[in-house]
């Protein structure tokens, strides 16, 4: 006998519902925020990861996903309490500026193809 996982969620706000409906209509263009940062000088990757982890842990909205539960047409918010998963790291320091920009564009396009 298979046990079902219990998912606890919170009703989404009217604005979240509007954005979800827009995305639901156009499944080809997922609503995601992407950002690239230029960091010059010495970088302690461990400290950067720790700082980002602390920001994400402090703000629930950064850990929130919409889940459609069986029988519901509109999703609920589900707050993930797991640690950040670092998918990939890219070191583009030896690349020319134009090559870096092109690679970042390719990375962002690849990320858009990932499932939500």
C-alpha positions in Angstrom: 0.0 0.0 0.0 1.4 3.4 -1.0 1.4 6.2 1.4 0.4 9.6 0.1 2.5 12.6 1.0 0.7 15.3 2.9 1.2 18.8 1.5 0.3 21.8 3.6 -0.3 25.0 1.7 -1.6 28.5 2.0 -4.2 30.2 -0.3 -2.6 32.3 -3.0 -3.2 36.1 -3.1 -5.2 37.7 -5.9 -2.1 39.0 -7.6 -0.4 35.5 -7.4 -3.6 34.0 -8.8 -3.5 36.5 -11.7 0.2 35.6 -12.5 -0.5 31.9 -12.2 -3.4 32.1 -14.6 -1.3 34.1 -17.1 1.4 31.5 -16.9 -1.1 28.6 -17.0 -2.5 30.0 -20.3 0.9 30.3 -21.9 2.8 27.3 -20.7 5.6 28.0 -23.2 6.8 31.0 -21.1 7.3 30.2 -17.4 7.3 33.1 -15.0 10.8 33.1 -13.5 13.2 35.7 -12.2 16.7 35.4 -13.5 19.7 37.6 -12.5 23.4 37.7 -13.3 25.8 39.6 -11.1 29.2 40.9 -12.0 31.6 40.5 -9.1 35.0 42.0 -9.4 37.9 41.2 -7.1 38.5 38.3 -4.8 35.4 36.2 -4.1 35.0 33.7 -1.3 32.4 31.4 -2.8 31.7 29.8 0.5 30.8 33.1 2.1 28.7 34.0 -0.9 26.8 30.8 -0.7 26.2 31.2 3.0 25.0 34.8 2.6 22.5 33.7 -0.2 21.4 30.8 1.9 20.7 33.1 4.8 18.7 35.5 2.6 16.6 32.6 1.2 16.0 31.2 4.7 14.9 34.6 6.0 12.4 35.3 3.3 9.7 32.6 2.8 8.7 34.0 -0.6 12.0 32.9 -2.0 11.3 29.3 -1.1 7.6 29.3 -2.2 6.2 27.3 -5.0 2.7 26.9 -6.3 1.3 23.3 -6.2 -2.0 22.2 -7.7 -3.5 19.6 -5.4 -6.0 17.0 -6.6 -9.5 18.4 -6.9 -8.3 22.1 -6.9 -8.3 24.3 -9.9 -6.2 27.1 -8.3 -2.9 26.1 -6.6 -1.8 26.7 -3.1 1.5 28.2 -1.9 3.9 25.6 -0.5 6.9 26.8 1.4 10.0 24.7 1.0 12.1 24.3 4.0 15.0 22.4 2.3 18.4 23.8 1.7 19.3 25.6 -1.5 20.5 23.1 -4.1 23.4 24.5 -6.1 22.8 23.1 -9.6 25.8 24.3 -11.4 28.7 26.7 -11.1 30.3 28.5 -14.0 33.7 30.2 -13.9 33.9 32.6 -16.8 36.8 34.6 -15.5 39.1 33.6 -18.4 36.5 34.5 -21.0 36.2 37.8 -22.9 33.3 40.0 -21.9 31.3 39.2 -25.1 31.8 35.5 -24.6 30.7 35.8 -21.0 27.5 37.6 -22.0 26.8 35.0 -24.7 27.4 32.1 -22.2 25.1 33.7 -19.6 22.4 34.0 -22.2 22.7 30.3 -23.1 22.6 29.4 -19.4 19.4 31.4 -18.9 17.8 29.9 -22.0 18.7 26.4 -20.7 17.2 27.2 -17.3 13.9 28.3 -18.9 13.6 24.7 -20.2 13.8 23.2 -16.7 10.5 22.0 -15.2 8.8 24.3 -12.7 
